[in-house]
Amino acid sequence: MENNQQQIIDSLIAEFNRINSMNANNKTFNLINIEPLNAKTDEIKRYKAMREADKKAWNELAYQEVYRLIDLFKQDLPNACIEKYGKENGHIDIPSIIIGKDERHTRGHSENHVSIHIEVRTNKMVKDSYGGTWSFGSELIYRYGIFNKEYKTIEEVVTSKEFLEELRLKVLS
């Protein structure tokens, strides 16, 4: 046999040995190792569950804040009708407050009442090990009325000139 032929045979034997050793070492799969794919799916499920739990917790906090504020507003404005947005007053159920002269004014159009909305800001970003980005709640923010201006605290809302003037015109006059 010539030297060149022997090299070809040796290369073929080396390749067969390499393929056989791969098959001997990886008996859990033939061509596709699905373990990394399953691991990614499991991690995504964990992040989705964490995001849902986070969303639920922040929403509960927003509703608790609504009820806390309703109690405070009722003490400050005993003659006004102060309610949470909901089916009972013809609105969708969201963490918001309606302040009107009376019950009739809380069921109508926004020109008849003052509303305060409590929202969850979701700007806390987390990266998973596969490069996916997940957003989570970071704080409550407050908005009111048709201006929809954003405030960090309820104290900022109730001390703003715009809010006080809207309250005076729609509720107290």
RONULO-959335 format. One record per residue (C-alpha): chain; z, x, y; residue in one letter. Coordinates in steps of 0.001 Angstrom, whole numbers. Example, Ala and Ser with C-alpha at 12.3 -4.5 7.8 and 13.67 -1.06 7.14 Angstrom:
2
A | 7800 | 12300 | -4500 | A .
A | 7140 | 13670 | -1060 | S .
# end
This chain:
173
A | 0 | 0 | 0 | M .
A | -805 | 1220 | 3433 | E .
A | 1885 | 1799 | 6042 | N .
A | 534 | -1040 | 8206 | N .
A | 656 | -3505 | 5306 | Q .
A | 4223 | -2469 | 4474 | Q .
A | 5259 | -3115 | 8106 | Q .
A | 3757 | -6615 | 7957 | I .
A | 5593 | -7373 | 4688 | I .
A | 8852 | -5988 | 6113 | D .
A | 8418 | -8148 | 9244 | S .
A | 7789 | -11251 | 7118 | L .
A | 10849 | -10546 | 4979 | I .
A | 12972 | -10014 | 8105 | A .
A | 11733 | -13306 | 9578 | E .
A | 12424 | -15206 | 6316 | F .
A | 15900 | -13670 | 6184 | N .
A | 16540 | -14661 | 9806 | R .
A | 15430 | -18268 | 9156 | I .
A | 17494 | -18452 | 5955 | N .
A | 20577 | -17088 | 7699 | S .
A | 20188 | -19706 | 10483 | M .
A | 20023 | -22474 | 7876 | N .
A | 23038 | -21075 | 6044 | A .
A | 25136 | -20848 | 9257 | N .
A | 24245 | -24271 | 10700 | N .
A | 24661 | -26779 | 7933 | K .
A | 25708 | -29615 | 10315 | T .
A | 22170 | -30163 | 11672 | F .
A | 18581 | -29268 | 10901 | N .
A | 16775 | -28917 | 14222 | L .
A | 18852 | -30676 | 16898 | I .
A | 22520 | -30029 | 17461 | N .
A | 23724 | -33344 | 18886 | I .
A | 27300 | -32141 | 19488 | E .
A | 26602 | -30956 | 23066 | P .
A | 24812 | -34254 | 23764 | L .
A | 27752 | -36242 | 22397 | N .
A | 30165 | -34090 | 24404 | A .
A | 28233 | -34871 | 27592 | K .
A | 28192 | -38597 | 26768 | T .
A | 31952 | -38512 | 26105 | D .
A | 32611 | -36713 | 29394 | E .
A | 30487 | -39244 | 31300 | I .
A | 32447 | -42087 | 29655 | K .
A | 35728 | -40418 | 30704 | R .
A | 34543 | -40043 | 34310 | Y .
A | 33303 | -43651 | 34392 | K .
A | 36678 | -44846 | 33101 | A .
A | 38502 | -42691 | 35682 | M .
A | 36239 | -44026 | 38459 | R .
A | 36849 | -47642 | 37387 | E .
A | 40621 | -47086 | 37202 | A .
A | 40527 | -45409 | 40618 | D .
A | 38488 | -48277 | 42089 | K .
A | 40865 | -50862 | 40629 | K .
A | 43947 | -49030 | 41966 | A .
A | 42474 | -48678 | 45481 | W .
A | 41386 | -52336 | 45520 | N .
A | 44900 | -53397 | 44516 | E .
A | 46261 | -51255 | 47326 | L .
A | 43845 | -52899 | 49797 | A .
A | 44977 | -56385 | 48720 | Y .
A | 48648 | -55354 | 48966 | Q .
A | 47929 | -54141 | 52485 | E .
A | 46322 | -57494 | 53351 | V .
A | 49404 | -59420 | 52246 | Y .
A | 51710 | -56992 | 54065 | R .
A | 49719 | -57415 | 57279 | L .
A | 49581 | -61206 | 56951 | I .
A | 53382 | -61258 | 56871 | D .
A | 53568 | -59046 | 59963 | L .
A | 50957 | -61062 | 61875 | F .
A | 52739 | -64319 | 61023 | K .
A | 55907 | -62921 | 62566 | Q .
A | 54081 | -61807 | 65719 | D .
A | 51833 | -64880 | 66021 | L .
A | 53911 | -67813 | 64691 | P .
A | 51609 | -70476 | 66189 | N .
A | 48376 | -69015 | 64790 | A .
A | 46816 | -69663 | 61397 | C .
A | 46684 | -66374 | 59495 | I .
A | 45031 | -66303 | 56081 | E .
A | 43403 | -63964 | 53595 | K .
A | 39671 | -64416 | 53112 | Y .
A | 39141 | -66482 | 49985 | G .
A | 37734 | -69609 | 48385 | K .
A | 40482 | -71752 | 49902 | E .
A | 39047 | -71163 | 53389 | N .
A | 35356 | -71097 | 52476 | G .
A | 34927 | -67340 | 52321 | H .
A | 34400 | -64868 | 49522 | I .
A | 37498 | -63212 | 48090 | D .
A | 37747 | -59837 | 49818 | I .
A | 40634 | -57843 | 51280 | P .
A | 40311 | -59277 | 54761 | S .
A | 42424 | -61338 | 57153 | I .
A | 41398 | -64267 | 59352 | I .
A | 43396 | -65108 | 62471 | I .
A | 42579 | -68406 | 64173 | G .
A | 44187 | -70933 | 66473 | K .
A | 44637 | -73268 | 63534 | D .
A | 43300 | -73908 | 60048 | E .
A | 40119 | -75463 | 61433 | R .
A | 39292 | -72208 | 63245 | H .
A | 39721 | -69987 | 60186 | T .
A | 37111 | -71930 | 58191 | R .
A | 34344 | -71776 | 60720 | G .
A | 32057 | -69166 | 62126 | H .
A | 33338 | -65775 | 63323 | S .
A | 33129 | -66918 | 66939 | E .
A | 36213 | -69053 | 66256 | N .
A | 38535 | -66445 | 64783 | H .
A | 39428 | -62776 | 64625 | V .
A | 38992 | -61000 | 61311 | S .
A | 40322 | -57697 | 60053 | I .
A | 38774 | -56045 | 57023 | H .
A | 40516 | -53451 | 54855 | I .
A | 38102 | -51220 | 52969 | E .
A | 38385 | -48298 | 50602 | V .
A | 36618 | -45151 | 51681 | R .
A | 35140 | -43378 | 48670 | T .
A | 34274 | -39921 | 49883 | N .
A | 36356 | -37835 | 47492 | K .
A | 33668 | -36134 | 45394 | M .
A | 34323 | -34565 | 41980 | V .
A | 31796 | -32636 | 39902 | K .
A | 31832 | -32858 | 36144 | D .
A | 31041 | -29867 | 33930 | S .
A | 27401 | -30951 | 33686 | Y .
A | 26777 | -31045 | 37436 | G .
A | 27173 | -34804 | 37894 | G .
A | 28974 | -35968 | 41039 | T .
A | 31556 | -38737 | 40936 | W .
A | 33048 | -40414 | 44006 | S .
A | 36623 | -41625 | 44149 | F .
A | 38726 | -43434 | 46733 | G .
A | 40332 | -41336 | 49406 | S .
A | 41836 | -43682 | 52009 | E .
A | 42001 | -47196 | 53395 | L .
A | 40093 | -47907 | 56588 | I .
A | 40296 | -50905 | 58895 | Y .
A | 37515 | -52796 | 60650 | R .
A | 37693 | -55925 | 62721 | Y .
A | 35467 | -58667 | 64057 | G .
A | 31839 | -58506 | 64903 | I .
A | 32115 | -55009 | 66366 | F .
A | 32807 | -53589 | 62897 | N .
A | 34286 | -50468 | 64456 | K .
A | 36209 | -48299 | 62020 | E .
A | 39881 | -47416 | 62478 | Y .
A | 42171 | -45176 | 60436 | K .
A | 45294 | -47318 | 60884 | T .
A | 46118 | -50936 | 61605 | I .
A | 48032 | -49749 | 64677 | E .
A | 44775 | -48386 | 66110 | E .
A | 43137 | -51784 | 65582 | V .
A | 45861 | -53891 | 67171 | V .
A | 46214 | -51630 | 70198 | T .
A | 42496 | -51462 | 70990 | S .
A | 41423 | -53302 | 74147 | K .
A | 38566 | -55003 | 72294 | E .
A | 40835 | -56441 | 69600 | F .
A | 43452 | -57629 | 72082 | L .
A | 40824 | -59316 | 74248 | E .
A | 39215 | -60994 | 71230 | E .
A | 42652 | -62171 | 70070 | L .
A | 43425 | -63534 | 73537 | R .
A | 40135 | -65424 | 73794 | L .
A | 39869 | -66792 | 70238 | K .
A | 43491 | -67345 | 69226 | V .
A | 45832 | -67466 | 72184 | L .
A | 43792 | -69377 | 74771 | S .
# end
